[in-house]
Amino acid sequence: LCKASCPLKYLSVLVYTTLRHVGLNWQQCDDILRPMGSLLSETSQKHTEAFLFGDFKDFTSEHRGGKHTSAFFDDFPEIETEAKVYTLTRCSDKAANFSINDLARFIDEKYYETTGTTKPKDSELIRSEASVRLDLRRWGATFRENGARPYWEGHERADVVKSRETFINYFLDNKQSYYTVNDNENLPGWIKPEKKPGRILI
């Protein structure tokens, strides 16, 4: 009943001050407060000091901060929408080359495009990379490894490329020894090898 009708801070201060009055130390108070779901000793002590020595209005206020000024996307909601679409488009690509910097630069370009101003030389991005990373998290983005990248991406060492070219050139040079498929879309069929014996690659 008390929890339903009275703020947790008030109850915690009441119980904490009572426990301290009867001579219990902080650890003993924590052992009693924790199972009750109350604020622990350190926090209760701060609120008690505010109640006893501070302003009552200060004690009763929550001091949870809140929004005191408008955020960037409050002033430019269309840029936020475009940034979300841009992010979805880039994340849908198979190549894993989308970065926070790309999105920060996109927002920067859209800002100057929307405001009709030109970016001063050597000025920083309108939204820092750290802010853009927080925006992505706020939009529900998660960061995972891209498993849908093209097979050959990342396998472009010189020796790998040379080996692949040698492998393909062998078949191109000896294609008369293999069965191939004709280019007729209406009536596809086998082209028999010119050399004997013929080979089928499976």
C-alpha positions in Angstrom: 0.0 0.0 0.0 2.8 2.4 0.9 4.7 1.7 -2.3 1.5 2.3 -4.4 0.7 5.6 -2.8 4.1 7.1 -1.9 7.3 7.6 -4.0 10.1 5.1 -3.4 12.5 7.9 -2.4 10.3 9.0 0.5 9.9 5.5 1.8 13.6 4.8 1.5 14.6 7.9 3.4 12.0 7.1 6.1 13.2 3.5 6.6 16.9 4.4 6.2 16.8 7.2 8.8 14.9 4.9 11.2 17.5 2.2 10.8 20.4 4.6 11.3 18.6 6.1 14.4 18.6 2.7 16.0 22.3 2.3 15.4 22.7 0.1 12.3 25.6 0.7 10.0 25.3 1.1 6.2 26.0 -2.5 5.4 23.3 -3.6 7.9 20.9 -1.1 6.4 21.6 -2.4 2.9 20.8 -5.9 4.1 17.3 -4.7 5.1 16.7 -2.3 2.3 17.7 -4.6 -0.6 15.0 -7.3 -0.1 12.4 -4.5 0.3 13.3 -3.1 -3.2 14.2 0.3 -1.6 17.1 2.6 -2.5 20.3 1.5 -0.9 22.2 3.3 1.9 24.4 5.5 -0.3 21.6 6.9 -2.3 19.3 7.1 0.7 22.0 9.1 2.6 22.2 11.7 -0.2 18.4 12.1 -0.2 18.3 12.3 3.6 20.9 15.1 3.6 18.8 17.0 1.0 15.7 16.5 3.2 17.4 17.6 6.5 19.8 20.3 5.4 18.6 21.3 1.9 15.6 22.9 0.4 12.3 20.8 0.6 11.5 21.7 -3.0 15.0 20.3 -4.0 14.2 17.1 -2.1 10.8 16.6 -3.7 12.0 17.2 -7.3 13.3 14.3 -9.3 16.3 16.0 -11.0 16.2 13.6 -13.9 17.3 16.1 -16.4 15.0 16.1 -19.4 15.0 17.9 -22.7 15.9 21.5 -22.2 16.7 22.3 -25.9 15.5 20.9 -29.1 17.6 18.2 -30.7 19.0 18.3 -34.2 16.3 16.0 -35.7 13.5 18.0 -33.9 14.5 20.9 -36.2 15.1 18.8 -39.3 12.8 15.8 -39.2 13.0 15.3 -43.0 16.8 14.8 -42.7 16.1 12.1 -40.0 13.7 10.3 -42.4 16.2 10.5 -45.3 19.0 9.3 -43.0 16.9 6.3 -42.0 16.2 5.4 -45.6 19.8 5.9 -46.6 20.9 3.6 -43.7 18.4 0.9 -44.7 19.5 1.1 -48.3 23.2 0.8 -47.5 22.7 -2.0 -45.0 20.8 -4.0 -47.6 23.8 -4.0 -49.9 25.7 -7.3 -50.1 29.1 -5.5 -49.9 29.9 -4.7 -46.2 31.2 -1.2 -46.8 28.7 1.0 -44.9 30.3 3.0 -42.1 29.2 5.5 -39.5 31.3 8.1 -41.3 29.3 7.5 -44.5 26.1 8.3 -42.6 27.6 11.3 -40.9 28.7 12.7 -44.3 25.3 12.0 -45.8 23.6 14.0 -42.9 26.1 16.8 -43.3 25.4 17.1 -47.1 21.6 17.0 -46.5 21.9 19.7 -43.8 23.6 22.2 -46.1 21.3 21.2 -48.9 18.2 21.8 -46.7 19.4 25.1 -45.2 20.6 26.4 -48.6 24.0 27.3 -47.1 27.5 26.3 -48.1 29.8 24.5 -45.7 32.7 26.5 -44.5 36.1 25.2 -45.4 37.7 22.9 -42.8 34.6 22.8 -40.6 33.6 19.7 -38.8 30.6 17.5 -39.6 27.2 18.9 -38.5 26.7 15.6 -36.5 29.7 13.9 -35.1 30.3 10.2 -35.7 29.6 9.6 -32.0 26.2 11.3 -32.3 25.4 9.4 -35.4 26.3 6.1 -33.7 23.8 7.0 -30.9 21.2 7.9 -33.5 21.6 4.5 -35.1 21.1 2.8 -31.7 18.0 5.0 -31.1 16.6 3.9 -34.4 17.0 0.2 -33.4 20.1 -0.6 -35.4 22.3 -3.6 -34.3 25.9 -4.2 -35.3 26.6 -7.6 -36.6 29.1 -9.2 -39.0 27.8 -9.2 -42.6 27.6 -12.8 -43.8 26.1 -12.0 -47.1 29.2 -10.6 -48.8 30.2 -11.8 -52.2 32.4 -14.9 -52.1 35.5 -13.4 -53.8 35.5 -10.3 -51.6 38.6 -10.4 -49.4 40.3 -13.0 -51.6 42.1 -10.7 -53.9 45.7 -11.4 -52.9 48.0 -11.5 -56.0 48.7 -15.2 -55.7 45.0 -16.1 -55.3 44.1 -14.0 -58.4 46.9 -15.6 -60.4 45.8 -19.1 -59.4 42.2 -18.4 -60.3 43.2 -17.0 -63.7 45.3 -20.1 -64.4 42.4 -22.4 -63.4 39.9 -20.6 -65.7 42.4 -20.2 -68.6 43.0 -24.0 -68.6 39.3 -24.6 -69.4 39.1 -21.8 -71.9 42.2 -23.1 -73.8 40.8 -26.7 -73.7 37.1 -26.0 -74.3 37.1 -28.3 -77.4 37.6 -31.2 -75.1 34.5 -30.6 -73.0 30.8 -30.7 -73.6 29.4 -27.2 -73.5 25.9 -25.7 -73.7 24.8 -23.7 -76.8 23.6 -20.1 -76.5 20.1 -20.8 -78.0 17.6 -19.7 -75.3 14.6 -21.3 -77.1 16.3 -24.7 -77.7 19.2 -25.2 -75.3 21.3 -28.2 -76.0 24.8 -29.8 -75.7 27.6 -29.0 -78.0 29.7 -32.1 -78.5 33.5 -31.8 -78.0 35.7 -31.7 -81.1 38.5 -33.7 -79.4 38.1 -37.4 -78.4 37.5 -38.6 -75.7 35.0 -35.9 -74.5 34.8 -34.8 -70.9 31.9 -33.6 -68.8 32.8 -31.3 -65.8 30.5 -32.0 -62.9 
